[in-house]
């Protein structure tokens, strides 16, 4: 079985509680003497086995790290782990998930090899909002419920608003429309990407 480590939590002695995203589930497992075995960190993709327990969490065992070519790139790993942390908080309370989430991380991991990390994450987040039915492609202000005719202010979860109604980053409506229709941020300036990334970091 393979999965992405979303979060690790130290418990008694050197044991760990490990949260994993598999193609169909968010798995909460227990790893005995985690510090004495191979390192497992947030963001790692691993191959593993689970030993079921009737009294406690399933035991994580036979862990094998499935590496990426960019794993030792500190900057890329920093952005990756930030992204994974947001995934953890977004999926923390669920158990069964659609394969979309696992496949999205697979796609991002491939794209991290050759593309700008922030742009990969911005594109991925847009796909997540669209999949979950939370993408507002018609620019109606979430505060006053009126149509937005000028530049669009985006706040957390890319909610659109008027400049007068909310504090946030401003974007040209035509640029956002192209982005929303094509799921591709290549036409955005670095400043736009930085601002979108800051919004994403506020939470899914």
Helices and strands as residue ranges (DSSP letters): E 2-10, E 16-21, E 26-31, G 34-36, E 45-51, E 58-66, H 74-91, H 99-112, H 117-131, E 152-155, G 156-158, E 159-161, E 169-171, H 173-182, H 190-201
